[in-house]
Amino acid sequence: MSRLTTQQADRFRTDGYVLYRQPVLPAESFARLKAVFEEHLAGASRGDSGELDMPHQRDPRLLDFLLADELLDLVEPVIGPDIGLFASAFLSKEAYSGRATPWHEDSYFWQDRFDRMDRIATVWLALDPVDRENGCMRVLPGSHLSAGREYEFADPDTNSFDRVVQGDVDEAKAVDFELDANQCSLHDARIIHGATANRSPRRRAGYTIRYFSQELRFDPDHPRNKGHLLWHARGRNLAGNPVQ
């Protein structure tokens, strides 16, 4: 059953994002998820490091959340009923120390991993309250409709990775994704987004979860797809992808 209104689903298509400012998970489930996150964070050298990427491939407890109706009912209105789980990552920017996330499109980093990029959606689930002060995500509305930009080097000492959209970005048009804990945003894989560093005394933690329409074909022979597991979440595996 859809958790988005028709207007919200339409906004996702036109603007490339929607904010869901209601509890995503039941309180008890959210508490369990956050406890799992704290375990993973305690074992990582840094909260925005690759050590927290793809935790569900190492910790099957997370699949109870990622394949739950509460999340699938959010993404079905925007990518359709045939849903696969592509990826997830815990992200944590510690107080006064979190690095900036440069302006980018997720699709740039996933080139050729699928045959198309138009039916991939990310749920950004807030594990802590997030706002402008502690470096919430920001997007450029509608930028998913003209994807495919050039990139240039970004200093990885001050940024969470080393690529940034080339040229000037009109930050006056950016929308800040301010959320309470257990609320989420959804964004199209092709939208330009980023985040400032965390200069506040509060941690900023979230869980990014990537879903794709199973109309898309995943290339198992692509070098970056070797060993990458997909999960069948809902509906039909229309493209015959190698799903769990």
Disulfide bonds with the S-S distance in Angstrom:
none
